[in-house]
Amino acid sequence: MITLTPSAGEQVRKAMQDLDDEELALRLAAKEEADGSVSLGMGFDLERDQDLSVVSEGVVVLVSPISQPLLQDTVLDY
């Protein structure tokens, strides 16, 4: 489902070093706008019920059920 490139994984791991909570993971979100475009967002968050949890490049990535269809086969690069 979600894949991070090695460089993206490295950047996310660096950013996570500044966090004081080891339970946080990278959350990716997507929303379809009225004009058909897709808005993307990301941040650090705790896992919630029904989240898809994927590990890529040593990073736990969380995706809510609503965002899953829009993020199918996404590659995150840096």
C-alpha positions as CSV (number, residue, x, y, z in Angstrom):
1,M,0.0,0.0,0.0
2,I,2.4,2.8,1.2
3,T,6.1,2.7,0.4
4,L,8.8,5.1,1.5
5,T,11.9,5.5,-0.6
6,P,15.2,5.2,1.4
7,S,15.7,8.9,1.4
8,A,12.2,9.6,2.6
9,G,12.6,7.0,5.4
10,E,15.9,8.7,6.5
11,Q,14.2,12.1,6.7
12,V,11.2,10.8,8.6
13,R,13.5,9.0,11.1
14,K,15.5,12.2,11.6
15,A,12.4,14.2,12.3
16,M,11.1,11.5,14.7
17,Q,14.3,11.8,16.7
18,D,13.1,15.2,18.0
19,L,9.9,13.7,19.3
20,D,9.6,12.7,23.0
21,D,7.0,10.0,22.3
22,E,8.2,6.7,20.8
23,E,4.6,5.6,20.3
24,L,4.1,8.2,17.5
25,A,4.1,7.2,13.9
26,L,3.9,9.0,10.6
27,R,0.3,9.5,9.6
28,L,-0.6,10.1,5.9
29,A,-4.0,11.5,5.0
30,A,-5.8,12.3,1.8
31,K,-9.0,14.0,1.0
32,E,-10.8,14.3,-2.4
33,E,-11.8,17.9,-3.0
34,A,-15.0,19.0,-4.8
35,D,-13.1,19.7,-8.0
36,G,-11.7,16.1,-8.0
37,S,-8.2,17.0,-6.9
38,V,-6.7,15.3,-3.9
39,S,-5.3,17.1,-0.8
40,L,-2.5,15.4,1.1
41,G,-1.3,15.8,4.6
42,M,1.1,14.2,7.0
43,G,2.2,14.5,10.6
44,F,3.0,12.4,13.6
45,D,0.2,10.7,15.5
46,L,-0.8,7.8,17.6
47,E,-2.4,4.7,16.1
48,R,-6.2,4.6,16.2
49,D,-8.7,1.8,15.8
50,Q,-9.1,0.7,12.2
51,D,-5.9,2.4,11.0
52,L,-3.9,0.6,8.4
53,S,-0.4,0.3,9.9
54,V,2.5,-0.3,7.4
55,V,6.2,-0.4,8.1
56,S,8.4,0.9,5.3
57,E,12.1,1.8,5.6
58,G,11.8,1.3,9.3
59,V,9.0,3.9,9.7
60,V,5.5,3.0,10.9
61,V,3.0,4.7,8.6
62,L,-0.6,5.1,9.6
63,V,-3.6,5.6,7.3
64,S,-7.2,6.0,8.3
65,P,-9.9,3.9,6.5
66,I,-11.2,7.0,4.7
67,S,-7.7,7.8,3.2
68,Q,-6.8,4.3,2.2
69,P,-8.4,4.2,-1.2
70,L,-6.8,7.5,-2.2
71,L,-3.3,6.5,-1.0
72,Q,-3.4,3.0,-2.6
73,D,0.1,2.2,-4.0
74,T,1.6,5.6,-2.9
75,V,5.3,6.1,-2.9
76,L,6.6,8.8,-0.6
77,D,9.9,10.3,-1.7
78,Y,12.1,13.1,-0.4
